[in-house]
């Protein structure tokens, strides 16, 4: 099996990032909330952004209405590191 690691710090693969994106993650912050990718050294954040692409968020309408795009965010938002909670 060929694994392309996006986040070496937490062993997160490109496939895992794509799976989280398919489940509704639209931003690197949301990927971080469900996988920790990008929360240590931060060198993978640009790669995560490129995997997510621009626009095309399958749950953008929910976000626009103020609803959470990912159910996991409800539970992890308060436990995320302060830098992630305050990031835009």
Buried (B, 14 or more C-beta within 10 A) or exposed (E): EEEEBBBEBBEBBBEBBBEBBEBBBBBBBBBBBBBBBBBBEBEBBEBBBEBBEEEEBEBEEBBEEEEBBBEBBEEBBEEBEEEBEEBE
